[in-house]
């Protein structure tokens, strides 16, 4: 179980480094360390990088949460109700 955690954590660091979170020398160093962990870490890293690319492309937009989507509140349209659509309400001139 501990090996799985170490491989997963190494893969997570590699994915974050590949996405540009860290400067290039740090990203290269992290990638080299993950390759030393072996095949399971690299498999996790490749899967994580693929999922991150899909997320950036918007593949998981509908899966945000189970709560209803936030609705935009519209400002009260009092001027529209009164029939003054083209009338300025503030400012000089």
C-alpha distances in whole Angstrom, upper triangle without the diagonal:
4,5,5,6,9,10,11,12,14,15,17,19,20,21,23,24,26,27,29,28,28,31,31,31,27,26,27,25,22,22,23,20,18,20,19,15,16,16,13,14,17,17,15,18,20,19,19,23,24,23,25,28,28,28,30,33,33,31,29,32,33,29,30,29,31,34,37,38,40,43,46,49,52,55,58,60,63,65,64,65,69,69,69,67,69,70,68,67,67,68,72,74
4,5,5,6,9,10,11,12,14,15,17,18,20,21,23,24,26,28,26,26,29,29,28,25,24,25,23,19,20,21,17,16,18,17,13,15,16,13,13,17,17,15,17,20,20,19,22,24,23,24,28,28,28,30,33,33,32,30,33,34,30,30,30,32,35,38,39,40,44,46,49,52,55,58,60,63,65,65,66,69,70,69,67,68,69,68,67,66,68,71,73
4,5,5,6,8,10,10,12,14,15,16,18,20,21,22,24,26,25,25,27,27,26,23,22,22,20,18,18,18,15,13,15,13,10,11,12,9,10,13,14,13,15,18,18,17,20,22,22,23,26,27,27,29,31,32,31,29,33,34,30,31,31,33,36,39,39,41,45,47,50,53,55,59,61,64,66,65,66,70,70,70,67,69,70,68,68,67,68,71,73
4,5,5,6,8,10,10,12,14,15,16,18,20,21,22,25,24,24,27,27,26,23,22,22,21,18,18,18,16,13,15,15,11,12,12,8,8,12,12,10,13,15,15,15,18,19,19,20,23,24,24,26,28,29,27,26,29,30,27,27,28,30,33,36,36,38,41,44,46,50,52,55,58,61,63,62,63,66,67,67,64,66,67,65,65,64,65,69,71
4,5,5,6,8,10,10,12,14,15,16,18,20,21,23,21,22,25,25,25,21,20,21,20,16,17,18,15,13,16,15,12,13,14,11,10,13,14,11,13,16,15,14,17,20,19,19,23,24,23,25,28,28,27,25,28,29,26,26,26,28,31,34,34,36,40,42,44,48,50,53,56,59,61,60,61,64,65,65,62,64,65,63,62,62,63,66,68
4,5,5,6,8,10,11,12,14,15,16,18,20,22,20,20,23,23,22,19,18,19,17,13,14,15,12,10,13,12,9,11,12,10,8,12,13,11,12,16,16,15,17,20,19,20,23,24,24,26,28,29,28,27,30,31,28,28,29,31,34,37,37,38,42,43,46,49,52,55,57,61,62,62,63,66,67,66,64,65,66,64,63,63,64,67,69
4,6,5,6,9,10,10,12,14,15,16,18,20,20,19,22,22,21,18,17,17,16,13,12,13,11,8,10,10,7,8,9,6,4,8,9,7,9,12,12,12,14,17,17,18,20,22,22,24,26,27,26,25,28,30,27,27,28,31,33,36,36,37,41,43,46,49,51,55,57,60,62,61,62,66,66,65,63,64,65,64,63,62,63,66,68
4,5,5,6,9,10,10,12,14,15,17,19,18,18,21,21,22,18,17,18,17,13,13,15,13,10,13,14,10,12,11,8,6,9,10,6,8,11,11,9,12,15,14,15,18,19,19,21,23,24,23,22,25,26,23,23,24,27,29,32,32,34,37,39,42,45,48,51,53,56,58,57,59,62,62,62,59,60,62,60,60,59,60,63,65
4,5,5,6,9,10,11,12,14,16,17,16,16,19,19,19,16,15,16,15,11,12,14,12,9,13,13,11,13,14,11,8,11,12,9,9,13,13,11,13,16,16,15,19,20,19,21,24,25,24,23,25,27,24,24,25,28,30,33,32,34,37,39,42,45,47,50,53,56,57,57,58,61,62,61,59,60,61,59,58,58,58,62,64
4,5,5,6,9,10,11,12,14,16,15,14,17,17,16,13,12,13,12,8,9,10,8,6,9,10,8,10,12,10,6,9,11,9,8,12,13,11,12,16,16,15,18,20,20,21,24,25,25,24,27,29,26,26,28,31,33,35,35,36,39,41,44,46,49,52,54,58,59,58,60,63,63,63,60,61,62,60,60,59,60,63,65
4,5,5,6,9,10,10,12,15,14,14,17,17,17,14,12,13,13,9,9,11,10,7,9,11,9,10,11,9,5,7,8,6,4,8,9,7,9,12,12,12,15,17,17,18,21,22,21,21,24,26,23,24,25,28,31,33,32,34,37,39,42,44,47,50,52,56,57,56,58,61,61,61,58,59,60,59,58,58,58,61,63
4,5,5,6,9,10,11,13,12,13,16,16,17,14,12,14,14,10,11,14,12,10,13,15,13,14,14,12,9,10,11,8,7,10,10,7,9,12,11,11,14,16,15,16,19,20,20,19,22,24,21,21,23,26,28,30,29,31,34,35,38,41,44,47,49,52,54,53,55,58,58,57,55,56,57,55,55,54,55,58,60
4,5,5,6,9,10,11,10,10,13,13,14,10,9,11,11,7,8,11,10,8,12,13,12,14,15,14,10,11,13,11,8,12,13,10,11,14,14,13,15,18,17,18,21,22,22,22,24,26,24,23,25,29,30,33,32,33,36,37,40,43,45,48,50,54,55,54,56,59,59,58,55,56,57,56,55,54,55,58,60
4,5,5,6,9,10,10,10,12,12,13,10,7,9,9,6,5,9,9,7,9,12,11,13,13,13,9,9,11,9,6,9,11,9,8,12,13,12,14,17,17,17,20,21,22,22,24,27,25,24,27,30,32,34,33,34,37,38,41,44,46,50,51,55,56,55,57,60,60,59,56,57,58,56,56,55,56,59,60
4,5,5,6,9,9,11,13,13,15,12,9,11,13,10,9,12,13,10,12,15,14,15,15,14,11,10,11,9,6,8,9,6,5,9,10,8,10,13,13,13,16,18,18,18,20,23,21,21,24,27,29,31,29,31,34,35,38,40,43,46,48,51,52,52,54,57,57,56,53,54,55,53,53,53,53,56,58
4,5,5,7,6,8,11,12,13,11,8,12,13,10,10,14,14,12,15,17,17,18,18,17,14,13,15,12,9,12,13,9,8,12,12,9,11,14,13,13,16,18,19,18,20,23,22,21,23,27,28,30,28,29,32,33,36,39,41,44,46,49,50,50,52,55,55,54,51,52,53,51,51,50,50,53,55
4,5,6,5,5,8,8,10,8,5,8,9,7,8,11,12,11,13,16,16,18,18,18,14,13,16,14,11,12,14,12,10,14,14,12,13,17,16,15,18,21,22,22,24,27,25,24,27,31,32,34,32,32,35,36,39,41,43,47,49,52,53,52,55,57,57,56,53,54,55,53,53,52,52,55,56
4,5,7,8,10,9,11,10,7,9,11,9,8,12,13,12,13,17,17,18,18,18,14,13,14,13,10,10,13,10,8,11,13,10,11,14,15,13,16,19,19,20,22,25,24,24,27,30,32,33,32,32,35,36,39,41,43,47,48,52,52,52,54,57,56,55,52,53,54,52,53,52,52,55,56
4,6,8,10,11,14,12,9,12,14,12,12,16,17,15,17,20,20,21,20,20,17,15,17,15,12,12,13,11,8,11,12,8,9,12,12,10,13,16,17,18,19,23,22,21,24,28,29,30,28,29,32,32,35,37,39,43,45,48,49,48,50,53,53,52,49,49,50,49,49,48,48,51,52
4,6,7,8,11,10,8,11,13,12,12,16,17,16,18,21,21,23,23,23,19,18,20,18,14,15,17,14,12,15,15,12,12,16,15,13,16,18,20,21,22,25,25,23,27,30,31,32,30,30,33,33,36,38,40,43,45,48,49,48,51,53,53,52,49,49,50,48,48,47,47,50,51
4,7,9,12,10,8,12,13,12,13,16,17,16,19,21,21,23,23,23,19,19,20,18,15,17,18,15,13,16,16,13,14,17,16,14,18,19,21,21,22,25,24,23,25,29,30,31,29,29,32,32,35,37,39,43,44,48,48,48,50,53,53,51,49,49,50,48,48,46,47,49,51
4,6,8,6,6,10,10,10,11,14,15,15,18,19,20,22,23,23,19,19,21,19,16,18,20,17,15,18,19,16,17,20,19,18,21,23,25,25,26,29,28,26,29,33,33,35,33,33,36,36,38,41,42,46,48,51,52,52,54,56,56,55,52,52,53,51,51,49,49,52,54
4,6,6,6,9,10,11,12,14,16,17,18,20,21,23,25,25,21,20,23,22,18,20,22,19,17,21,22,18,19,23,22,20,23,25,27,28,29,32,31,30,32,36,37,38,36,36,38,38,41,43,44,48,50,53,53,53,56,58,58,56,53,53,54,52,52,50,50,52,54
4,5,5,6,9,10,10,12,14,15,16,19,20,22,23,24,20,19,22,21,17,19,21,19,17,20,21,19,19,23,23,21,23,26,27,28,30,33,32,31,34,38,39,40,38,38,41,40,43,45,47,51,52,55,56,55,58,60,60,58,55,55,56,54,54,53,52,55,56
4,5,5,6,9,10,11,12,14,16,17,19,21,23,24,20,19,22,22,18,20,23,21,19,22,24,21,22,26,25,24,27,29,31,31,33,36,35,34,36,40,41,43,41,41,44,44,46,48,50,54,55,58,59,59,61,64,63,62,59,59,60,57,58,56,55,58,60
4,5,5,6,9,10,11,12,14,15,17,19,21,21,18,17,21,19,16,18,21,19,17,21,22,19,21,24,24,22,26,28,29,29,31,34,32,31,34,37,38,40,39,39,42,42,44,47,48,52,54,57,58,58,60,62,62,61,58,58,59,57,57,55,55,57,59
4,5,5,6,9,10,11,12,14,16,17,19,19,15,15,18,17,13,15,18,15,14,17,19,16,17,21,21,19,22,25,26,26,28,31,30,29,32,35,37,38,36,37,40,40,43,45,47,51,53,56,56,56,58,61,61,59,56,57,58,56,56,54,54,57,59
4,6,5,6,9,10,11,13,15,16,18,19,15,14,17,17,14,15,19,17,15,19,21,19,19,23,23,22,25,27,28,29,31,34,33,32,35,38,40,42,40,40,43,43,47,49,51,54,56,59,60,59,62,64,64,63,60,60,61,59,59,58,58,60,62
4,5,5,6,9,10,11,13,15,17,18,15,14,18,18,15,17,20,18,17,21,22,20,22,25,25,24,27,30,30,30,33,36,34,33,36,39,41,43,41,42,45,45,48,50,52,56,58,61,62,61,64,66,66,65,62,62,63,61,61,60,59,62,64
4,5,5,6,9,10,11,13,15,15,12,12,15,14,11,14,17,15,14,18,19,17,19,22,22,22,25,27,27,27,30,32,30,30,32,35,37,39,38,39,42,42,45,48,50,54,56,59,60,59,61,64,64,63,60,61,62,60,59,58,58,61,63
4,5,5,6,9,10,11,13,14,10,9,13,13,9,12,15,13,12,16,18,16,18,21,21,21,23,26,26,26,29,32,30,30,32,36,38,40,38,39,42,43,46,48,51,54,56,59,60,60,62,65,64,63,60,61,62,60,60,59,59,62,64
4,5,5,6,9,10,13,14,11,11,14,15,12,14,17,17,16,19,21,20,21,24,25,25,27,30,30,30,33,35,34,33,36,39,41,43,42,43,46,47,50,52,54,58,60,63,64,63,66,68,68,67,64,64,66,64,64,63,63,65,67
4,5,5,7,9,12,13,10,10,14,14,12,15,17,16,16,20,21,20,22,25,25,26,28,30,30,30,33,35,33,33,35,38,40,42,41,42,45,46,49,52,54,58,60,63,64,64,66,68,69,67,65,65,66,64,64,63,63,66,68
4,5,5,7,9,10,6,7,10,10,8,11,14,13,13,17,18,18,19,22,23,23,26,27,27,27,30,32,30,30,32,35,37,40,39,40,43,44,48,50,53,56,58,61,62,62,64,67,67,66,63,64,65,63,63,62,62,65,67
4,5,6,8,10,7,6,10,11,10,12,15,15,15,17,19,19,21,23,24,25,27,29,28,29,32,34,32,32,35,38,40,42,41,43,46,47,50,53,55,59,60,64,65,64,66,69,69,68,65,66,67,65,65,65,65,68,69
4,5,9,11,9,9,13,14,13,15,18,18,18,21,22,22,24,27,27,28,30,32,32,32,35,37,35,35,37,40,42,45,44,45,48,50,53,55,58,61,63,67,68,67,69,72,72,71,68,69,70,68,68,67,67,70,72
4,7,8,6,8,11,11,11,14,16,16,17,19,21,21,23,25,26,27,29,31,30,30,33,35,32,33,34,37,39,42,42,43,46,48,51,54,56,60,62,65,66,66,67,70,71,70,67,68,69,68,67,66,67,70,72
4,6,6,6,9,10,11,13,15,16,17,19,20,21,23,25,26,27,29,31,29,30,33,35,32,33,35,37,40,43,42,44,47,49,52,55,57,61,63,66,67,66,68,71,71,71,68,69,70,69,68,68,68,71,73
4,5,5,6,9,10,10,12,14,15,16,18,20,21,23,24,26,27,29,27,27,31,33,30,31,33,36,38,41,40,42,46,47,51,53,56,59,61,65,66,65,67,70,70,69,66,67,69,68,68,67,68,71,72
4,5,5,6,9,10,11,12,14,15,16,18,20,21,22,24,26,27,25,25,29,30,28,29,30,32,35,38,38,40,43,45,48,51,54,57,59,62,64,63,64,68,68,67,64,66,67,66,66,65,66,69,71
4,5,5,6,9,10,10,12,14,15,16,18,20,21,22,24,26,24,24,27,29,27,27,29,32,34,37,36,38,41,43,46,49,52,55,57,60,62,61,63,66,66,65,62,63,65,63,63,63,63,66,68
4,5,5,6,9,10,10,12,14,15,16,18,20,21,22,24,23,23,27,29,27,27,30,32,35,37,36,38,41,43,46,49,52,55,57,60,61,60,62,65,65,64,61,62,64,63,63,62,63,66,67
4,5,5,6,8,10,11,12,14,15,17,18,20,21,23,21,21,25,27,24,26,28,30,33,35,35,37,40,42,45,48,51,54,56,59,60,59,61,64,64,63,60,62,63,62,62,62,63,66,67
4,6,5,6,8,10,10,12,14,15,16,18,20,21,19,19,23,24,22,23,25,27,30,32,32,34,37,39,42,45,48,51,53,56,58,57,58,61,61,61,58,59,61,60,60,59,60,63,65
4,5,5,6,8,10,10,12,14,15,16,18,20,19,19,22,24,22,23,25,28,31,33,32,33,37,38,41,44,47,50,52,55,56,55,57,60,60,60,57,58,59,58,58,57,58,61,63
4,5,5,6,9,10,11,12,14,15,17,19,17,18,21,24,22,23,25,28,31,33,32,34,36,38,41,44,47,50,52,55,56,55,57,60,60,59,56,57,59,58,58,57,58,61,62
4,5,5,6,9,10,11,12,14,15,17,15,15,19,21,19,20,22,25,28,30,29,31,34,36,39,42,45,48,50,53,54,53,55,58,58,57,54,56,57,56,56,56,57,60,62
4,5,5,6,9,10,10,12,14,15,14,14,17,19,17,18,20,23,26,28,27,29,32,33,37,39,42,46,47,51,52,51,53,56,56,55,52,53,55,54,54,54,54,58,59
4,5,5,6,9,10,11,12,14,14,15,17,20,19,19,22,25,27,29,28,29,32,33,37,39,42,45,47,50,51,50,52,55,55,54,51,52,54,53,53,52,53,56,57
4,5,5,6,9,10,11,13,11,13,16,18,17,18,21,24,27,28,27,29,31,33,36,38,41,45,46,50,51,49,51,54,54,53,50,51,53,52,53,52,53,56,57
4,5,5,6,9,10,11,9,10,13,15,14,15,17,20,23,24,23,25,28,30,33,36,39,42,43,47,48,47,49,52,52,51,48,50,51,50,50,50,51,55,56
4,5,5,6,9,10,10,10,13,16,14,15,18,21,23,24,23,24,27,28,32,34,37,40,42,45,46,45,47,50,50,50,47,48,49,48,48,48,49,52,53
4,5,5,6,9,9,11,13,16,16,16,20,23,25,26,24,25,28,29,32,34,37,40,42,45,46,45,47,50,49,49,46,47,49,47,48,48,48,51,52
4,5,5,6,5,7,10,13,13,14,17,20,22,23,21,23,26,27,31,33,36,39,40,44,45,43,45,48,48,47,44,45,48,47,47,47,48,51,52
4,5,5,6,6,8,11,11,11,14,18,19,20,18,20,23,24,28,30,33,36,37,41,42,41,43,46,46,45,42,43,45,44,44,44,45,49,50
4,5,8,9,10,13,13,13,17,20,22,22,20,21,23,24,27,29,32,35,37,40,41,40,42,45,45,44,41,42,44,42,43,43,43,46,47
4,6,8,9,13,14,14,18,21,22,22,20,21,23,24,28,29,32,36,36,40,41,39,41,44,44,43,40,41,43,42,43,43,44,47,48
4,5,5,9,10,11,15,17,19,19,16,18,20,21,25,26,30,33,34,38,38,37,39,42,41,41,38,39,41,41,41,41,42,46,46
4,6,8,9,11,14,17,19,19,17,19,21,23,27,29,32,35,36,40,41,39,41,44,44,44,41,42,44,44,44,44,46,49,50
4,6,5,7,10,13,15,16,14,17,19,21,25,27,31,34,35,39,40,38,40,43,43,43,40,42,44,43,43,44,45,49,50
4,6,6,10,12,13,13,11,14,16,18,21,24,27,30,31,35,36,35,36,39,39,39,36,38,40,40,40,40,42,45,46
4,6,8,10,11,11,10,13,15,17,21,23,27,30,31,35,36,34,35,39,39,39,37,39,41,40,40,41,43,46,47
4,6,8,10,11,11,14,17,19,23,26,29,32,33,37,39,37,38,42,42,42,40,42,43,43,43,43,45,49,50
4,7,9,10,9,11,15,17,20,23,27,29,31,35,37,35,36,40,40,40,38,40,41,41,40,41,43,46,47
4,6,8,9,11,14,17,20,24,27,29,32,35,37,36,36,40,41,41,39,41,42,42,41,42,44,47,49
4,7,9,12,15,18,21,24,27,29,31,35,37,36,36,40,40,41,39,42,43,43,42,43,45,49,50
4,6,9,12,15,17,21,24,26,28,31,34,33,33,36,37,38,36,39,40,39,38,39,42,45,47
4,6,9,12,14,18,21,23,25,28,31,29,29,33,34,35,33,36,37,37,36,37,39,43,44
4,6,9,12,15,19,21,23,26,29,27,28,31,32,33,30,33,34,34,33,34,37,40,42
4,7,9,13,16,18,20,24,26,25,26,29,30,30,28,31,32,31,30,31,33,37,38
4,6,9,13,15,17,20,22,21,22,25,26,27,25,27,28,28,27,28,31,35,36
4,6,10,12,14,18,20,19,20,23,24,24,22,24,25,24,24,25,27,31,32
4,7,9,12,15,17,16,17,20,21,21,20,22,23,22,21,23,25,29,30
4,6,8,11,13,13,14,17,18,18,16,19,19,19,18,20,23,26,27
4,6,9,11,11,12,15,16,15,14,17,17,16,15,16,20,23,24
4,6,8,9,9,12,14,14,13,16,16,16,14,16,20,23,24
4,6,5,6,9,10,10,10,13,13,14,13,16,19,22,23
4,5,5,6,9,9,10,13,12,13,11,15,18,21,22
4,5,5,6,5,6,9,8,10,9,12,16,18,19
4,5,5,6,5,9,10,12,12,16,19,21,21
4,5,8,9,12,13,15,14,18,21,24,24
4,6,8,11,11,13,13,16,20,22,22
4,6,9,9,12,13,17,20,21,21
4,6,5,9,10,13,16,18,17
4,6,9,10,14,16,18,17
4,7,10,12,14,15,14
4,6,9,11,13,11
4,6,8,9,9
4,7,10,11
4,7,9
4,7
4
